[in-house]
Amino acid sequence: MESSEPQSELFPGPRPEAGRGEARRPVRCALCGRPLTGAESRRSGLGPACDAKLHPAGPDIRTRRHEVDQDPLPGT
């Protein structure tokens, strides 16, 4: 099996001329326009502050307390 291609082309890997010197493409927040740096923020397109504004955390049912009218127990 002879080929005119060099052997390194059979096993593609990271090339020195590509990847190391290149900067990542800047991604900006869809709401405020600030540059995003975190991987999750870059995937979602929203920064953490803007994501919290659009998707507020729900109430924690373990700490929510309310008074309940209760009849006295019989025999007490």
N, C-alpha and C positions, 0 to 999 in steps of 0.2 A: 504494500500500500504506500505508494510514493505520492507526495504532494509537493507543490511548490510553496505551500504556506509554511511559515516557521512553526516549530513545535509549541511555542508559547501560546499560539492562537488556539490550540486544541483545549487548553484549560484556561478559560478567561478568569481573570482575577482583578484585584485592584491595580490600576496602572499608576505609575508615579506622576504622569502628566495630568491625570484626571482625578478629581476628588480632594486631594490634599490642599491644593492651592486655591480651590474655588470656594467662595463663600456661599452659604445657603441663601436661597431666594427669600427676600424679606416678605413676611406675611404680616398683615395688619389686622387689627380687631375690626370686625364688621360693624360694631356699634360706635366706638370712639376713635378708631383709626390709629391707636398706638401700636408700635411694633410688638409682635408676639415672640417670646423666646422659648417657652416651655413646650414640650412635645404634645401634651394633651391640649393645650391652648391652640397650638398650630393646627391640630387635627379638627378641633371644633370650630375654629375661626373666631372665638371670643376669648378675651382675657378673663382672669379669675373674677375681677370686680364686676365686669359687665355680665358675666355668666350668672353671678349671684343676683344681679338686678333682674335678669330675665327669668331665672329659675330659683326663687327663694326657697330656703329650707322649710319643710313643713313643721308643724308644732310637734314637740316631743311629747308623746302621750304618756310617758312614764313620769314626767314631772308636772303634767297638767292636773290640777286638783279642782274639784268642785264639790259643793255641799249637796247632800242628798237628804230629803225629808224622810225620816225613818220612824216607824211606829216603835214605841217602847216594847222591849221584850217582855212577854208574859212571865209573871212570877217574880219580877224584880221590883 
